[in-house]
Amino acid sequence: MDPYAKPGERKVGEHRPRIEHVSPGEARSKNRQERQAEKQQIVAERRAIKKSARRHLHRLLERDLDETGSE
């Protein structure tokens, strides 16, 4: 510990507390492959949502074009 450190700087280096955003048991139980698979699942889900939204907007556009074309 540095004797000249400010009060907020005393816990630096190896004495610094670990920052954990989730409970320690949950984070440590998953290996790299499981975390990667979870990320890929989330990406696939977002991709499916975007695809669905694009199809929906495309249908709306076609319907609007058909309505304006028949007038």
PDB file of N, CA, C and O in Angstrom:
ATOM      1  N   MET A   1       0.855  -1.178   0.000  1.00  0.00           N
ATOM      2  CA  MET A   1       0.000   0.000   0.000  1.00  0.00           C
ATOM      3  C   MET A   1       0.891   1.227   0.000  1.00  0.00           C
ATOM      4  O   MET A   1       1.879   1.295   0.730  1.00  0.00           O
ATOM      5  N   ASP A   2       0.529   2.192  -0.826  1.00  0.00           N
ATOM      6  CA  ASP A   2       1.290   3.432  -0.941  1.00  0.00           C
ATOM      7  C   ASP A   2       0.934   4.363   0.213  1.00  0.00           C
ATOM      8  O   ASP A   2      -0.232   4.734   0.355  1.00  0.00           O
ATOM      9  N   PRO A   3       1.902   4.752   1.038  1.00  0.00           N
ATOM     10  CA  PRO A   3       1.588   5.628   2.170  1.00  0.00           C
ATOM     11  C   PRO A   3       1.170   7.029   1.736  1.00  0.00           C
ATOM     12  O   PRO A   3       0.529   7.749   2.502  1.00  0.00           O
ATOM     13  N   TYR A   4       1.529   7.423   0.511  1.00  0.00           N
ATOM     14  CA  TYR A   4       1.187   8.767   0.036  1.00  0.00           C
ATOM     15  C   TYR A   4      -0.074   8.780  -0.822  1.00  0.00           C
ATOM     16  O   TYR A   4      -0.428   9.814  -1.388  1.00  0.00           O
ATOM     17  N   ALA A   5      -0.745   7.654  -0.920  1.00  0.00           N
ATOM     18  CA  ALA A   5      -1.959   7.562  -1.735  1.00  0.00           C
ATOM     19  C   ALA A   5      -3.110   8.283  -1.056  1.00  0.00           C
ATOM     20  O   ALA A   5      -3.177   8.381   0.170  1.00  0.00           O
ATOM     21  N   LYS A   6      -4.009   8.782  -1.886  1.00  0.00           N
ATOM     22  CA  LYS A   6      -5.223   9.413  -1.369  1.00  0.00           C
ATOM     23  C   LYS A   6      -6.127   8.327  -0.791  1.00  0.00           C
ATOM     24  O   LYS A   6      -5.939   7.152  -1.105  1.00  0.00           O
ATOM     25  N   PRO A   7      -7.103   8.686   0.044  1.00  0.00           N
ATOM     26  CA  PRO A   7      -7.964   7.659   0.655  1.00  0.00           C
ATOM     27  C   PRO A   7      -8.658   6.749  -0.359  1.00  0.00           C
ATOM     28  O   PRO A   7      -8.821   5.556  -0.101  1.00  0.00           O
ATOM     29  N   GLY A   8      -9.068   7.291  -1.506  1.00  0.00           N
ATOM     30  CA  GLY A   8      -9.749   6.475  -2.508  1.00  0.00           C
ATOM     31  C   GLY A   8      -8.812   5.601  -3.313  1.00  0.00           C
ATOM     32  O   GLY A   8      -9.274   4.720  -4.039  1.00  0.00           O
ATOM     33  N   GLU A   9      -7.519   5.814  -3.209  1.00  0.00           N
ATOM     34  CA  GLU A   9      -6.549   5.082  -4.018  1.00  0.00           C
ATOM     35  C   GLU A   9      -5.865   3.961  -3.243  1.00  0.00           C
ATOM     36  O   GLU A   9      -4.929   3.352  -3.762  1.00  0.00           O
ATOM     37  N   ARG A  10      -6.289   3.676  -2.050  1.00  0.00           N
ATOM     38  CA  ARG A  10      -5.576   2.697  -1.230  1.00  0.00           C
ATOM     39  C   ARG A  10      -5.775   1.270  -1.728  1.00  0.00           C
ATOM     40  O   ARG A  10      -4.896   0.427  -1.549  1.00  0.00           O
ATOM     41  N   LYS A  11      -6.915   0.990  -2.349  1.00  0.00           N
ATOM     42  CA  LYS A  11      -7.161  -0.365  -2.833  1.00  0.00           C
ATOM     43  C   LYS A  11      -6.862  -0.438  -4.319  1.00  0.00           C
ATOM     44  O   LYS A  11      -7.772  -0.455  -5.147  1.00  0.00           O
ATOM     45  N   VAL A  12      -5.585  -0.481  -4.648  1.00  0.00           N
ATOM     46  CA  VAL A  12      -5.158  -0.562  -6.040  1.00  0.00           C
ATOM     47  C   VAL A  12      -4.298  -1.808  -6.210  1.00  0.00           C
ATOM     48  O   VAL A  12      -3.833  -2.400  -5.236  1.00  0.00           O
ATOM     49  N   GLY A  13      -4.097  -2.189  -7.462  1.00  0.00           N
ATOM     50  CA  GLY A  13      -3.255  -3.344  -7.737  1.00  0.00           C
ATOM     51  C   GLY A  13      -3.903  -4.635  -7.281  1.00  0.00           C
ATOM     52  O   GLY A  13      -5.086  -4.869  -7.528  1.00  0.00           O
ATOM     53  N   GLU A  14      -3.129  -5.467  -6.619  1.00  0.00           N
ATOM     54  CA  GLU A  14      -3.655  -6.769  -6.198  1.00  0.00           C
ATOM     55  C   GLU A  14      -4.642  -6.644  -5.047  1.00  0.00           C
ATOM     56  O   GLU A  14      -5.383  -7.587  -4.770  1.00  0.00           O
ATOM     57  N   HIS A  15      -4.667  -5.492  -4.366  1.00  0.00           N
ATOM     58  CA  HIS A  15      -5.590  -5.280  -3.258  1.00  0.00           C
ATOM     59  C   HIS A  15      -6.950  -4.753  -3.719  1.00  0.00           C
ATOM     60  O   HIS A  15      -7.874  -4.592  -2.922  1.00  0.00           O
ATOM     61  N   ARG A  16      -7.048  -4.490  -5.018  1.00  0.00           N
ATOM     62  CA  ARG A  16      -8.296  -3.963  -5.569  1.00  0.00           C
ATOM     63  C   ARG A  16      -9.392  -5.013  -5.472  1.00  0.00           C
ATOM     64  O   ARG A  16      -9.160  -6.168  -5.833  1.00  0.00           O
ATOM     65  N   PRO A  17     -10.591  -4.646  -4.993  1.00  0.00           N
ATOM     66  CA  PRO A  17     -11.683  -5.625  -4.921  1.00  0.00           C
ATOM     67  C   PRO A  17     -12.187  -5.983  -6.317  1.00  0.00           C
ATOM     68  O   PRO A  17     -12.186  -5.155  -7.228  1.00  0.00           O
ATOM     69  N   ARG A  18     -12.612  -7.224  -6.462  1.00  0.00           N
ATOM     70  CA  ARG A  18     -13.118  -7.668  -7.761  1.00  0.00           C
ATOM     71  C   ARG A  18     -14.509  -7.104  -7.990  1.00  0.00           C
ATOM     72  O   ARG A  18     -15.340  -7.079  -7.082  1.00  0.00           O
ATOM     73  N   ILE A  19     -14.752  -6.655  -9.204  1.00  0.00           N
ATOM     74  CA  ILE A  19     -16.061  -6.121  -9.565  1.00  0.00           C
ATOM     75  C   ILE A  19     -16.840  -7.247 -10.230  1.00  0.00           C
ATOM     76  O   ILE A  19     -16.404  -7.799 -11.241  1.00  0.00           O
ATOM     77  N   GLU A  20     -17.971  -7.580  -9.671  1.00  0.00           N
ATOM     78  CA  GLU A  20     -18.795  -8.658 -10.199  1.00  0.00           C
ATOM     79  C   GLU A  20     -20.180  -8.106 -10.502  1.00  0.00           C
ATOM     80  O   GLU A  20     -20.853  -7.574  -9.619  1.00  0.00           O
ATOM     81  N   HIS A  21     -20.601  -8.235 -11.753  1.00  0.00           N
ATOM     82  CA  HIS A  21     -21.905  -7.722 -12.166  1.00  0.00           C
ATOM     83  C   HIS A  21     -23.013  -8.732 -11.918  1.00  0.00           C
ATOM     84  O   HIS A  21     -24.187  -8.371 -11.843  1.00  0.00           O
ATOM     85  N   VAL A  22     -22.644  -9.973 -11.794  1.00  0.00           N
ATOM     86  CA  VAL A  22     -23.625 -11.018 -11.503  1.00  0.00           C
ATOM     87  C   VAL A  22     -23.148 -11.788 -10.284  1.00  0.00           C
ATOM     88  O   VAL A  22     -22.024 -11.598  -9.819  1.00  0.00           O
ATOM     89  N   SER A  23     -23.988 -12.637  -9.784  1.00  0.00           N
ATOM     90  CA  SER A  23     -23.586 -13.397  -8.604  1.00  0.00           C
ATOM     91  C   SER A  23     -22.388 -14.280  -8.946  1.00  0.00           C
ATOM     92  O   SER A  23     -22.332 -14.825 -10.049  1.00  0.00           O
ATOM     93  N   PRO A  24     -21.448 -14.435  -8.049  1.00  0.00           N
ATOM     94  CA  PRO A  24     -20.203 -15.153  -8.353  1.00  0.00           C
ATOM     95  C   PRO A  24     -20.418 -16.601  -8.795  1.00  0.00           C
ATOM     96  O   PRO A  24     -19.717 -17.074  -9.690  1.00  0.00           O
ATOM     97  N   GLY A  25     -21.352 -17.301  -8.202  1.00  0.00           N
ATOM     98  CA  GLY A  25     -21.570 -18.693  -8.569  1.00  0.00           C
ATOM     99  C   GLY A  25     -22.086 -18.861  -9.980  1.00  0.00           C
ATOM    100  O   GLY A  25     -21.706 -19.801 -10.678  1.00  0.00           O
ATOM    101  N   GLU A  26     -22.948 -17.959 -10.400  1.00  0.00           N
ATOM    102  CA  GLU A  26     -23.546 -18.056 -11.734  1.00  0.00           C
ATOM    103  C   GLU A  26     -22.507 -17.793 -12.821  1.00  0.00           C
ATOM    104  O   GLU A  26     -22.474 -18.504 -13.826  1.00  0.00           O
ATOM    105  N   ALA A  27     -21.669 -16.794 -12.634  1.00  0.00           N
ATOM    106  CA  ALA A  27     -20.692 -16.421 -13.649  1.00  0.00           C
ATOM    107  C   ALA A  27     -19.619 -17.490 -13.805  1.00  0.00           C
ATOM    108  O   ALA A  27     -19.131 -17.725 -14.911  1.00  0.00           O
ATOM    109  N   ARG A  28     -19.258 -18.124 -12.728  1.00  0.00           N
ATOM    110  CA  ARG A  28     -18.157 -19.083 -12.764  1.00  0.00           C
ATOM    111  C   ARG A  28     -18.600 -20.466 -13.276  1.00  0.00           C
ATOM    112  O   ARG A  28     -17.758 -21.265 -13.684  1.00  0.00           O
ATOM    113  N   SER A  29     -19.886 -20.748 -13.257  1.00  0.00           N
ATOM    114  CA  SER A  29     -20.344 -22.088 -13.632  1.00  0.00           C
ATOM    115  C   SER A  29     -20.324 -22.299 -15.142  1.00  0.00           C
ATOM    116  O   SER A  29     -20.272 -23.442 -15.596  1.00  0.00           O
ATOM    117  N   LYS A  30     -20.365 -21.239 -15.923  1.00  0.00           N
ATOM    118  CA  LYS A  30     -20.401 -21.370 -17.372  1.00  0.00           C
ATOM    119  C   LYS A  30     -18.982 -21.386 -17.930  1.00  0.00           C
ATOM    120  O   LYS A  30     -18.117 -20.625 -17.496  1.00  0.00           O
ATOM    121  N   ASN A  31     -18.764 -22.265 -18.894  1.00  0.00           N
ATOM    122  CA  ASN A  31     -17.471 -22.245 -19.557  1.00  0.00           C
ATOM    123  C   ASN A  31     -17.571 -21.388 -20.814  1.00  0.00           C
ATOM    124  O   ASN A  31     -18.634 -20.850 -21.122  1.00  0.00           O
ATOM    125  N   ARG A  32     -16.476 -21.264 -21.527  1.00  0.00           N
ATOM    126  CA  ARG A  32     -16.419 -20.364 -22.683  1.00  0.00           C
ATOM    127  C   ARG A  32     -17.418 -20.774 -23.764  1.00  0.00           C
ATOM    128  O   ARG A  32     -18.080 -19.922 -24.356  1.00  0.00           O
ATOM    129  N   GLN A  33     -17.524 -22.071 -24.018  1.00  0.00           N
ATOM    130  CA  GLN A  33     -18.445 -22.552 -25.057  1.00  0.00           C
ATOM    131  C   GLN A  33     -19.891 -22.225 -24.713  1.00  0.00           C
ATOM    132  O   GLN A  33     -20.662 -21.835 -25.589  1.00  0.00           O
ATOM    133  N   GLU A  34     -20.260 -22.377 -23.463  1.00  0.00           N
ATOM    134  CA  GLU A  34     -21.638 -22.083 -23.054  1.00  0.00           C
ATOM    135  C   GLU A  34     -21.943 -20.602 -23.187  1.00  0.00           C
ATOM    136  O   GLU A  34     -23.023 -20.228 -23.644  1.00  0.00           O
ATOM    137  N   ARG A  35     -21.001 -19.757 -22.791  1.00  0.00           N
ATOM    138  CA  ARG A  35     -21.213 -18.307 -22.929  1.00  0.00           C
ATOM    139  C   ARG A  35     -21.327 -17.921 -24.395  1.00  0.00           C
ATOM    140  O   ARG A  35     -22.166 -17.099 -24.762  1.00  0.00           O
ATOM    141  N   GLN A  36     -20.482 -18.516 -25.232  1.00  0.00           N
ATOM    142  CA  GLN A  36     -20.505 -18.220 -26.667  1.00  0.00           C
ATOM    143  C   GLN A  36     -21.818 -18.697 -27.296  1.00  0.00           C
ATOM    144  O   GLN A  36     -22.389 -18.000 -28.135  1.00  0.00           O
ATOM    145  N   ALA A  37     -22.295 -19.868 -26.902  1.00  0.00           N
ATOM    146  CA  ALA A  37     -23.555 -20.392 -27.433  1.00  0.00           C
ATOM    147  C   ALA A  37     -24.721 -19.494 -27.024  1.00  0.00           C
ATOM    148  O   ALA A  37     -25.644 -19.263 -27.805  1.00  0.00           O
ATOM    149  N   GLU A  38     -24.664 -18.994 -25.794  1.00  0.00           N
ATOM    150  CA  GLU A  38     -25.719 -18.093 -25.327  1.00  0.00           C
ATOM    151  C   GLU A  38     -25.728 -16.799 -26.142  1.00  0.00           C
ATOM    152  O   GLU A  38     -26.791 -16.304 -26.518  1.00  0.00           O
ATOM    153  N   LYS A  39     -24.549 -16.260 -26.412  1.00  0.00           N
ATOM    154  CA  LYS A  39     -24.457 -15.038 -27.224  1.00  0.00           C
ATOM    155  C   LYS A  39     -24.992 -15.282 -28.633  1.00  0.00           C
ATOM    156  O   LYS A  39     -25.713 -14.448 -29.180  1.00  0.00           O
ATOM    157  N   GLN A  40     -24.639 -16.429 -29.220  1.00  0.00           N
ATOM    158  CA  GLN A  40     -25.116 -16.746 -30.569  1.00  0.00           C
ATOM    159  C   GLN A  40     -26.629 -16.906 -30.598  1.00  0.00           C
ATOM    160  O   GLN A  40     -27.278 -16.531 -31.574  1.00  0.00           O
ATOM    161  N   GLN A  41     -27.183 -17.456 -29.542  1.00  0.00           N
ATOM    162  CA  GLN A  41     -28.638 -17.609 -29.457  1.00  0.00           C
ATOM    163  C   GLN A  41     -29.308 -16.244 -29.417  1.00  0.00           C
ATOM    164  O   GLN A  41     -30.326 -16.035 -30.076  1.00  0.00           O
ATOM    165  N   ILE A  42     -28.752 -15.319 -28.657  1.00  0.00           N
ATOM    166  CA  ILE A  42     -29.308 -13.964 -28.580  1.00  0.00           C
ATOM    167  C   ILE A  42     -29.213 -13.271 -29.923  1.00  0.00           C
ATOM    168  O   ILE A  42     -30.157 -12.604 -30.345  1.00  0.00           O
ATOM    169  N   VAL A  43     -28.072 -13.422 -30.606  1.00  0.00           N
ATOM    170  CA  VAL A  43     -27.890 -12.804 -31.925  1.00  0.00           C
ATOM    171  C   VAL A  43     -28.898 -13.375 -32.920  1.00  0.00           C
ATOM    172  O   VAL A  43     -29.475 -12.632 -33.714  1.00  0.00           O
ATOM    173  N   ALA A  44     -29.112 -14.684 -32.881  1.00  0.00           N
ATOM    174  CA  ALA A  44     -30.064 -15.319 -33.797  1.00  0.00           C
ATOM    175  C   ALA A  44     -31.481 -14.831 -33.526  1.00  0.00           C
ATOM    176  O   ALA A  44     -32.258 -14.613 -34.456  1.00  0.00           O
ATOM    177  N   GLU A  45     -31.811 -14.663 -32.266  1.00  0.00           N
ATOM    178  CA  GLU A  45     -33.145 -14.167 -31.912  1.00  0.00           C
ATOM    179  C   GLU A  45     -33.349 -12.739 -32.425  1.00  0.00           C
ATOM    180  O   GLU A  45     -34.404 -12.416 -32.971  1.00  0.00           O
ATOM    181  N   ARG A  46     -32.342 -11.893 -32.248  1.00  0.00           N
ATOM    182  CA  ARG A  46     -32.438 -10.511 -32.751  1.00  0.00           C
ATOM    183  C   ARG A  46     -32.535 -10.489 -34.265  1.00  0.00           C
ATOM    184  O   ARG A  46     -33.273  -9.682 -34.830  1.00  0.00           O
ATOM    185  N   ARG A  47     -31.789 -11.375 -34.930  1.00  0.00           N
ATOM    186  CA  ARG A  47     -31.831 -11.442 -36.385  1.00  0.00           C
ATOM    187  C   ARG A  47     -33.224 -11.842 -36.854  1.00  0.00           C
ATOM    188  O   ARG A  47     -33.723 -11.302 -37.842  1.00  0.00           O
ATOM    189  N   ALA A  48     -33.853 -12.777 -36.160  1.00  0.00           N
ATOM    190  CA  ALA A  48     -35.206 -13.221 -36.518  1.00  0.00           C
ATOM    191  C   ALA A  48     -36.214 -12.093 -36.319  1.00  0.00           C
ATOM    192  O   ALA A  48     -37.134 -11.939 -37.123  1.00  0.00           O
ATOM    193  N   ILE A  49     -36.054 -11.308 -35.262  1.00  0.00           N
ATOM    194  CA  ILE A  49     -36.960 -10.180 -35.022  1.00  0.00           C
ATOM    195  C   ILE A  49     -36.824  -9.155 -36.135  1.00  0.00           C
ATOM    196  O   ILE A  49     -37.825  -8.650 -36.644  1.00  0.00           O
ATOM    197  N   LYS A  50     -35.587  -8.846 -36.514  1.00  0.00           N
ATOM    198  CA  LYS A  50     -35.364  -7.876 -37.598  1.00  0.00           C
ATOM    199  C   LYS A  50     -35.942  -8.381 -38.916  1.00  0.00           C
ATOM    200  O   LYS A  50     -36.543  -7.620 -39.674  1.00  0.00           O
ATOM    201  N   LYS A  51     -35.753  -9.676 -39.181  1.00  0.00           N
ATOM    202  CA  LYS A  51     -36.272 -10.259 -40.419  1.00  0.00           C
ATOM    203  C   LYS A  51     -37.788 -10.176 -40.456  1.00  0.00           C
ATOM    204  O   LYS A  51     -38.373  -9.852 -41.490  1.00  0.00           O
ATOM    205  N   SER A  52     -38.420 -10.468 -39.332  1.00  0.00           N
ATOM    206  CA  SER A  52     -39.872 -10.399 -39.244  1.00  0.00           C
ATOM    207  C   SER A  52     -40.364  -8.966 -39.461  1.00  0.00           C
ATOM    208  O   SER A  52     -41.363  -8.739 -40.142  1.00  0.00           O
ATOM    209  N   ALA A  53     -39.658  -8.018 -38.881  1.00  0.00           N
ATOM    210  CA  ALA A  53     -40.039  -6.608 -39.035  1.00  0.00           C
ATOM    211  C   ALA A  53     -39.892  -6.169 -40.488  1.00  0.00           C
ATOM    212  O   ALA A  53     -40.744  -5.447 -41.008  1.00  0.00           O
ATOM    213  N   ARG A  54     -38.813  -6.602 -41.149  1.00  0.00           N
ATOM    214  CA  ARG A  54     -38.629  -6.250 -42.565  1.00  0.00           C
ATOM    215  C   ARG A  54     -39.743  -6.818 -43.425  1.00  0.00           C
ATOM    216  O   ARG A  54     -40.267  -6.138 -44.307  1.00  0.00           O
ATOM    217  N   ARG A  55     -40.104  -8.080 -43.162  1.00  0.00           N
ATOM    218  CA  ARG A  55     -41.193  -8.699 -43.939  1.00  0.00           C
ATOM    219  C   ARG A  55     -42.511  -7.972 -43.710  1.00  0.00           C
ATOM    220  O   ARG A  55     -43.277  -7.750 -44.647  1.00  0.00           O
ATOM    221  N   HIS A  56     -42.771  -7.601 -42.457  1.00  0.00           N
ATOM    222  CA  HIS A  56     -44.010  -6.892 -42.139  1.00  0.00           C
ATOM    223  C   HIS A  56     -44.058  -5.544 -42.865  1.00  0.00           C
ATOM    224  O   HIS A  56     -45.079  -5.194 -43.457  1.00  0.00           O
ATOM    225  N   LEU A  57     -42.960  -4.791 -42.820  1.00  0.00           N
ATOM    226  CA  LEU A  57     -42.920  -3.500 -43.494  1.00  0.00           C
ATOM    227  C   LEU A  57     -43.038  -3.658 -45.004  1.00  0.00           C
ATOM    228  O   LEU A  57     -43.645  -2.822 -45.674  1.00  0.00           O
ATOM    229  N   HIS A  58     -42.462  -4.724 -45.536  1.00  0.00           N
ATOM    230  CA  HIS A  58     -42.558  -4.973 -46.970  1.00  0.00           C
ATOM    231  C   HIS A  58     -44.012  -5.244 -47.368  1.00  0.00           C
ATOM    232  O   HIS A  58     -44.484  -4.750 -48.392  1.00  0.00           O
ATOM    233  N   ARG A  59     -44.721  -6.036 -46.545  1.00  0.00           N
ATOM    234  CA  ARG A  59     -46.138  -6.296 -46.815  1.00  0.00           C
ATOM    235  C   ARG A  59     -46.957  -5.006 -46.758  1.00  0.00           C
ATOM    236  O   ARG A  59     -47.828  -4.784 -47.598  1.00  0.00           O
ATOM    237  N   LEU A  60     -46.674  -4.154 -45.764  1.00  0.00           N
ATOM    238  CA  LEU A  60     -47.388  -2.875 -45.659  1.00  0.00           C
ATOM    239  C   LEU A  60     -47.125  -2.001 -46.878  1.00  0.00           C
ATOM    240  O   LEU A  60     -48.039  -1.370 -47.407  1.00  0.00           O
ATOM    241  N   LEU A  61     -45.886  -1.969 -47.315  1.00  0.00           N
ATOM    242  CA  LEU A  61     -45.530  -1.162 -48.487  1.00  0.00           C
ATOM    243  C   LEU A  61     -46.253  -1.677 -49.729  1.00  0.00           C
ATOM    244  O   LEU A  61     -46.803  -0.892 -50.501  1.00  0.00           O
ATOM    245  N   GLU A  62     -46.252  -3.000 -49.921  1.00  0.00           N
ATOM    246  CA  GLU A  62     -46.950  -3.565 -51.075  1.00  0.00           C
ATOM    247  C   GLU A  62     -48.440  -3.256 -51.026  1.00  0.00           C
ATOM    248  O   GLU A  62     -49.040  -2.935 -52.052  1.00  0.00           O
ATOM    249  N   ARG A  63     -49.047  -3.349 -49.836  1.00  0.00           N
ATOM    250  CA  ARG A  63     -50.468  -3.063 -49.702  1.00  0.00           C
ATOM    251  C   ARG A  63     -50.753  -1.595 -50.013  1.00  0.00           C
ATOM    252  O   ARG A  63     -51.731  -1.281 -50.691  1.00  0.00           O
ATOM    253  N   ASP A  64     -49.907  -0.705 -49.521  1.00  0.00           N
ATOM    254  CA  ASP A  64     -50.101   0.726 -49.812  1.00  0.00           C
ATOM    255  C   ASP A  64     -49.938   1.013 -51.289  1.00  0.00           C
ATOM    256  O   ASP A  64     -50.677   1.822 -51.849  1.00  0.00           O
ATOM    257  N   LEU A  65     -48.980   0.360 -51.927  1.00  0.00           N
ATOM    258  CA  LEU A  65     -48.780   0.569 -53.365  1.00  0.00           C
ATOM    259  C   LEU A  65     -49.975   0.045 -54.161  1.00  0.00           C
ATOM    260  O   LEU A  65     -50.397   0.670 -55.134  1.00  0.00           O
ATOM    261  N   ASP A  66     -50.520  -1.104 -53.748  1.00  0.00           N
ATOM    262  CA  ASP A  66     -51.704  -1.655 -54.427  1.00  0.00           C
ATOM    263  C   ASP A  66     -52.896  -0.715 -54.265  1.00  0.00           C
ATOM    264  O   ASP A  66     -53.657  -0.517 -55.212  1.00  0.00           O
ATOM    265  N   GLU A  67     -53.065  -0.139 -53.084  1.00  0.00           N
ATOM    266  CA  GLU A  67     -54.195   0.778 -52.844  1.00  0.00           C
ATOM    267  C   GLU A  67     -54.047   2.038 -53.668  1.00  0.00           C
ATOM    268  O   GLU A  67     -55.024   2.507 -54.251  1.00  0.00           O
ATOM    269  N   THR A  68     -52.850   2.601 -53.732  1.00  0.00           N
ATOM    270  CA  THR A  68     -52.657   3.843 -54.508  1.00  0.00           C
ATOM    271  C   THR A  68     -52.672   3.565 -55.988  1.00  0.00           C
ATOM    272  O   THR A  68     -53.043   4.444 -56.766  1.00  0.00           O
ATOM    273  N   GLY A  69     -52.284   2.377 -56.411  1.00  0.00           N
ATOM    274  CA  GLY A  69     -52.277   2.029 -57.833  1.00  0.00           C
ATOM    275  C   GLY A  69     -53.673   1.785 -58.375  1.00  0.00           C
ATOM    276  O   GLY A  69     -53.916   2.009 -59.560  1.00  0.00           O
ATOM    277  N   SER A  70     -54.594   1.333 -57.539  1.00  0.00           N
ATOM    278  CA  SER A  70     -55.944   1.023 -58.012  1.00  0.00           C
ATOM    279  C   SER A  70     -56.831   2.268 -58.043  1.00  0.00           C
ATOM    280  O   SER A  70     -57.914   2.237 -58.627  1.00  0.00           O
ATOM    281  N   GLU A  71     -56.388   3.353 -57.428  1.00  0.00           N
ATOM    282  CA  GLU A  71     -57.228   4.577 -57.400  1.00  0.00           C
ATOM    283  C   GLU A  71     -57.155   5.348 -58.676  1.00  0.00           C
ATOM    284  O   GLU A  71     -57.798   6.389 -58.806  1.00  0.00           O
TER     285      GLU A  71
END
